[in-house]
Amino acid sequence: MKDAVDKYIQYLKLEREEPTGNYLQRLIQHHLSIVPYETFSKFHYFQQYGQAIPPFEVFVQNMIDKNWGGTCFTLNINFAKLLEKLGFSCSLVRVNPGHIAIMVLVGERKFYVDVGYGSPIIKPVELETKPQHVLHGFGEEIIFTRKTDTCFEIDRRSFGKTFVKKTIEWTPLSEHELIQDIKESYYDHPSNKTMRRVTAVHFNGSECYYLRDLSLKIINYRNIREIQMRDYDKWKQTIQAIYQIDEDTLEQTIVFLQKRDVYLF
């Protein structure tokens, strides 16, 4: 795994350092700007591994070779493995419904870390220090509110309007304890929307690119522009330009969805 760890760090354009809060923040920032949240690889991994997270080495190599990232389980579980190899103390935490994040200890301080939400949570959040934390970025406001000592609400708002709320169970868990959650994330049924649509999020400088099926939103700190892609060629060219996803992966995605009666074109 050591070789894969070094490759991962180099891909993030960083070097090995002591496990400090500052280093953790830079790891998060680089990860969000380089590794996309996307479902293309989720469909591939489901066909290859079933209801399981890809091995760390496979995840890293596909990230380098194909510019793949993943959804929350793949991204946060593998990022936690990286952090542990870099000397951080990590656990996973359940975020209901259908999400996980990371609890990271730096000395005596405990941080919430999340590189798998397609959201600009660009720094570790020390949840327990005050009743509410608010982050801003790309027209999004992320509000963390304490409900109890082991329960926090995370409210994501776009230009002032809530579009999703989840509950953080602030209790450390192992990957083994989340096996059922992982399996449910791959539930191959129309009720699991993640397995029936294309989603990709990439943060690039002052802009966020948010893809949902045939719609691409380009979000900055002032406004949102939207591009509708009605034909395959435009869709393919746009995705390759922004996310650098290869054509074979895009074609496999189309076939995967068609087998589930979802037709983008």
C-alpha positions as CSV (number, residue, x, y, z in Angstrom):
1,M,0.0,0.0,0.0
2,K,3.0,2.3,0.6
3,D,3.5,2.9,-3.1
4,A,-0.2,3.7,-3.6
5,V,-0.1,6.2,-0.7
6,D,2.8,8.0,-2.3
7,K,1.0,8.0,-5.7
8,Y,-2.1,9.4,-4.0
9,I,-0.2,12.2,-2.3
10,Q,1.7,13.1,-5.5
11,Y,-1.6,13.2,-7.4
12,L,-2.9,15.7,-4.8
13,K,0.3,17.7,-5.5
14,L,1.4,17.5,-2.0
15,E,4.2,15.8,0.0
16,R,4.3,13.8,3.2
17,E,4.3,16.0,6.3
18,E,3.6,15.6,10.0
19,P,-0.2,15.1,10.8
20,T,-1.1,18.6,11.7
21,G,-4.4,20.6,11.4
22,N,-2.9,22.8,8.7
23,Y,-1.7,19.7,6.7
24,L,-5.2,18.2,7.0
25,Q,-6.8,21.3,5.7
26,R,-4.5,21.4,2.7
27,L,-5.2,17.7,1.9
28,I,-8.9,18.5,1.9
29,Q,-8.6,21.5,-0.3
30,H,-6.4,19.8,-2.8
31,H,-8.6,16.7,-2.8
32,L,-11.8,18.7,-3.5
33,S,-10.1,20.6,-6.4
34,I,-8.5,17.6,-8.0
35,V,-10.6,14.5,-7.3
36,P,-14.3,14.6,-8.6
37,Y,-17.4,13.4,-7.0
38,E,-18.9,11.3,-9.8
39,T,-21.1,8.2,-10.4
40,F,-19.4,6.9,-13.6
41,S,-16.9,4.9,-11.5
42,K,-19.7,3.8,-9.1
43,F,-21.5,2.0,-12.0
44,H,-18.2,0.4,-13.0
45,Y,-17.2,-0.7,-9.5
46,F,-20.7,-2.1,-8.9
47,Q,-20.3,-4.4,-12.0
48,Q,-16.7,-5.4,-10.9
49,Y,-17.0,-5.7,-7.2
50,G,-20.7,-5.8,-6.4
51,Q,-21.8,-4.1,-3.2
52,A,-18.2,-3.3,-2.0
53,I,-15.8,-0.4,-2.0
54,P,-12.9,-0.9,-4.5
55,P,-9.6,-1.7,-2.9
56,F,-7.4,1.2,-2.0
57,E,-4.7,0.5,-4.7
58,V,-7.4,0.1,-7.4
59,F,-9.1,3.4,-6.4
60,V,-5.7,5.2,-6.5
61,Q,-4.7,3.8,-9.9
62,N,-8.0,4.6,-11.5
63,M,-7.9,8.1,-10.0
64,I,-4.6,8.6,-11.7
65,D,-5.3,6.8,-15.0
66,K,-8.9,7.7,-15.6
67,N,-9.5,10.7,-13.4
68,W,-12.1,8.8,-11.5
69,G,-13.2,9.7,-8.0
70,G,-16.4,8.3,-6.7
71,T,-19.3,8.9,-4.4
72,C,-19.2,9.4,-0.6
73,F,-18.4,5.8,0.4
74,T,-15.6,5.3,-2.1
75,L,-14.1,8.8,-1.6
76,N,-14.3,9.1,2.2
77,I,-13.3,5.6,3.0
78,N,-10.3,5.8,0.8
79,F,-9.4,9.3,1.9
80,A,-9.6,8.0,5.5
81,K,-7.1,5.2,4.6
82,L,-4.8,7.8,3.2
83,L,-5.0,9.9,6.3
84,E,-4.3,6.9,8.5
85,K,-1.2,6.1,6.5
86,L,-0.1,9.7,7.0
87,G,-0.3,9.4,10.7
88,F,-3.8,10.8,11.5
89,S,-6.2,9.0,13.8
90,C,-9.4,8.4,11.8
91,S,-12.8,6.8,12.2
92,L,-15.9,6.8,10.0
93,V,-19.2,8.4,10.9
94,R,-22.7,7.6,9.7
95,V,-24.6,10.6,8.1
96,N,-28.3,9.8,7.7
97,P,-29.7,9.2,5.2
98,G,-27.3,7.5,2.9
99,H,-24.0,9.2,3.6
100,I,-20.7,8.8,5.5
101,A,-18.0,11.1,6.6
102,I,-14.7,11.0,8.6
103,M,-13.9,11.8,12.2
104,V,-10.2,12.9,12.5
105,L,-8.3,13.4,15.7
106,V,-5.4,15.9,15.7
107,G,-4.0,15.8,19.2
108,E,-7.0,16.3,21.5
109,R,-9.1,18.0,18.8
110,K,-11.8,16.2,16.9
111,F,-12.7,17.2,13.4
112,Y,-15.5,16.4,10.9
113,V,-14.0,15.8,7.4
114,D,-16.0,15.2,4.2
115,V,-14.5,15.0,0.7
116,G,-17.3,12.9,-0.6
117,Y,-20.4,15.1,-0.6
118,G,-19.9,17.1,-3.8
119,S,-19.9,20.1,-1.5
120,P,-17.4,22.9,-0.7
121,I,-16.6,21.6,2.8
122,I,-13.1,22.9,2.3
123,K,-11.8,22.6,5.8
124,P,-12.1,20.3,8.8
125,V,-14.9,21.4,11.1
126,E,-14.5,21.2,14.9
127,L,-18.2,20.4,15.5
128,E,-18.1,20.3,19.3
129,T,-16.6,23.7,19.9
130,K,-19.8,25.7,19.4
131,P,-23.5,25.2,18.7
132,Q,-23.3,26.1,15.0
133,H,-20.7,26.3,12.2
134,V,-21.4,28.0,8.9
135,L,-19.3,27.5,5.7
136,H,-19.8,29.3,2.4
137,G,-18.7,28.6,-1.2
138,F,-20.0,28.7,-4.7
139,G,-23.4,30.0,-3.7
140,E,-23.8,27.3,-1.1
141,E,-24.2,27.7,2.6
142,I,-23.4,24.7,4.7
143,I,-24.8,24.9,8.3
144,F,-23.7,22.5,11.0
145,T,-26.0,22.6,14.1
146,R,-25.6,20.7,17.3
147,K,-28.7,18.7,18.3
148,T,-27.1,16.7,21.1
149,D,-23.5,15.8,22.1
150,T,-23.5,13.0,19.5
151,C,-25.9,14.3,16.9
152,F,-25.5,17.2,14.5
153,E,-27.6,18.5,11.6
154,I,-25.9,19.4,8.3
155,D,-28.1,21.7,6.2
156,R,-27.0,22.6,2.7
157,R,-28.5,25.7,1.2
158,S,-28.2,27.0,-2.4
159,F,-28.5,30.8,-2.5
160,G,-30.5,30.8,0.7
161,K,-32.8,27.8,0.0
162,T,-32.3,24.4,1.7
163,F,-32.0,21.6,-0.8
164,V,-30.8,18.8,1.5
165,K,-30.5,18.1,5.2
166,K,-28.8,15.1,6.9
167,T,-28.0,14.1,10.4
168,I,-24.5,13.3,11.5
169,E,-24.2,10.5,14.1
170,W,-21.1,11.7,15.8
171,T,-20.0,8.3,17.0
172,P,-16.8,6.7,15.6
173,L,-17.3,3.6,13.5
174,S,-15.1,1.2,11.5
175,E,-15.6,0.3,7.8
176,H,-16.8,-3.1,9.0
177,E,-19.6,-1.6,11.0
178,L,-20.8,0.3,7.9
179,I,-20.9,-2.8,5.6
180,Q,-24.7,-2.6,5.4
181,D,-24.7,1.1,4.7
182,I,-22.2,0.4,1.8
183,K,-24.4,-2.4,0.4
184,E,-27.4,-0.1,0.5
185,S,-25.6,2.6,-1.4
186,Y,-25.3,0.1,-4.3
187,Y,-28.9,-1.0,-4.0
188,D,-29.7,-1.7,-7.7
189,H,-33.3,-0.4,-7.7
190,P,-35.1,2.7,-9.1
191,S,-35.6,3.8,-5.5
192,N,-31.9,4.4,-5.2
193,K,-31.6,7.5,-7.4
194,T,-27.8,7.5,-7.3
195,M,-27.8,4.2,-9.3
196,R,-30.2,5.7,-11.9
197,R,-28.6,9.0,-12.9
198,V,-25.3,10.6,-13.9
199,T,-23.9,13.0,-11.3
200,A,-20.5,14.7,-11.3
201,V,-19.1,17.6,-9.3
202,H,-15.8,19.3,-9.9
203,F,-14.4,22.4,-8.1
204,N,-12.1,24.4,-10.3
205,G,-10.7,27.7,-9.0
206,S,-13.6,30.1,-8.7
207,E,-16.2,27.8,-10.4
208,C,-18.0,24.6,-9.5
209,Y,-19.2,22.3,-12.3
210,Y,-22.3,20.3,-11.4
211,L,-23.5,17.7,-13.8
212,R,-26.9,16.0,-13.5
213,D,-27.7,13.8,-16.5
214,L,-27.9,16.2,-19.4
215,S,-27.7,19.4,-17.5
216,L,-24.5,21.1,-16.5
217,K,-24.6,24.0,-14.0
218,I,-21.6,26.3,-13.7
219,I,-21.7,27.9,-10.3
220,N,-19.5,30.7,-9.0
221,Y,-19.9,33.1,-6.1
222,R,-22.3,35.3,-7.9
223,N,-24.6,33.3,-10.2
224,I,-25.4,30.0,-11.9
225,R,-25.2,29.3,-15.6
226,E,-26.8,26.2,-17.0
227,I,-26.0,24.2,-20.2
228,Q,-28.4,21.7,-21.6
229,M,-26.9,18.9,-23.7
230,R,-29.4,17.2,-26.0
231,D,-27.2,15.0,-28.1
232,Y,-24.5,12.5,-27.2
233,D,-21.6,14.2,-29.0
234,K,-22.1,17.5,-27.1
235,W,-22.6,15.6,-23.8
236,K,-19.4,13.5,-24.4
237,Q,-17.3,16.5,-25.4
238,T,-18.4,18.6,-22.5
239,I,-17.8,15.9,-19.9
240,Q,-14.4,15.1,-21.4
241,A,-13.4,18.8,-21.4
242,I,-14.4,19.4,-17.7
243,Y,-14.0,16.0,-16.0
244,Q,-11.5,14.3,-18.3
245,I,-13.6,11.1,-18.2
246,D,-12.6,8.8,-21.1
247,E,-15.1,7.9,-23.9
248,D,-15.2,4.1,-23.0
249,T,-16.3,5.0,-19.4
250,L,-19.0,7.3,-20.8
251,E,-20.3,4.7,-23.2
252,Q,-20.4,2.1,-20.4
253,T,-22.4,4.5,-18.4
254,I,-25.0,4.9,-21.1
255,V,-25.3,1.1,-21.5
256,F,-25.5,0.6,-17.7
257,L,-28.4,3.1,-17.4
258,Q,-30.2,1.7,-20.5
259,K,-30.2,-1.7,-18.9
260,R,-32.1,-0.1,-16.1
261,D,-34.6,1.6,-18.4
262,V,-33.0,5.0,-18.1
263,Y,-32.4,6.6,-21.5
264,L,-30.4,9.8,-21.6
265,F,-30.6,10.0,-25.4
